[in-house]
Amino acid sequence: MYWINTIWNRSAFTPIWAISTQQALELIRESVQGERNDELFYDQLIRLAPNPEQASVIATIRNDERGHNQMFRQMT
């Protein structure tokens, strides 16, 4: 069997400070959408939870996602 150096298959590293403002705003926009999708997912889990205790735990996680979404929105 042959050994393959996996370093050759990696994409080039781009430091975060090397992106444009427009690219940064696009990344934030994608993050906001991702947090919203997560919140909707947890809303569905709350409705499917078998008991109130589990629904409460999931609601706490969902509320964290709401906080993340709000944080990203304040960045723009």
PESULFEN-V487223 format. One record per residue. RES is the residue in one letter. PHI is phi in radians with two decimals (NA if undefined). Layout:
res=(RES | RES)
phi=(PHI | PHI)
This chain:
res=(M | Y | W | I | N | T | I | W | N | R | S | A | F | T | P | I | W | A | I | S | T | Q | Q | A | L | E | L | I | R | E | S | V | Q | G | E | R | N | D | E | L | F | Y | D | Q | L | I | R | L | A | P | N | P | E | Q | A | S | V | I | A | T | I | R | N | D | E | R | G | H | N | Q | M | F | R | Q | M | T)
phi=(NA | -1.68 | -1.63 | -2.01 | -1.33 | -1.26 | -1.09 | -1.16 | -1.57 | -1.46 | -1.31 | -1.18 | -1.31 | -2.07 | -1.13 | -1.04 | -1.32 | -1.64 | -1.70 | -1.38 | -1.06 | -1.10 | -1.13 | -1.11 | -1.13 | -1.14 | -1.11 | -1.15 | -1.05 | -1.09 | -1.16 | -1.06 | -1.12 | -1.09 | -1.15 | -1.13 | -1.07 | -1.09 | -1.07 | -1.12 | -1.06 | -1.18 | -1.03 | -1.14 | -1.08 | -1.07 | -1.13 | -1.63 | -1.06 | -1.30 | -2.65 | -1.08 | -1.12 | -1.19 | -1.07 | -1.14 | -1.10 | -1.15 | -1.08 | -1.09 | -1.12 | -1.04 | -1.15 | -1.10 | -1.09 | -1.07 | -1.12 | -1.10 | -1.04 | -1.09 | -1.07 | -1.12 | -1.13 | -1.28 | -1.28 | -1.55)
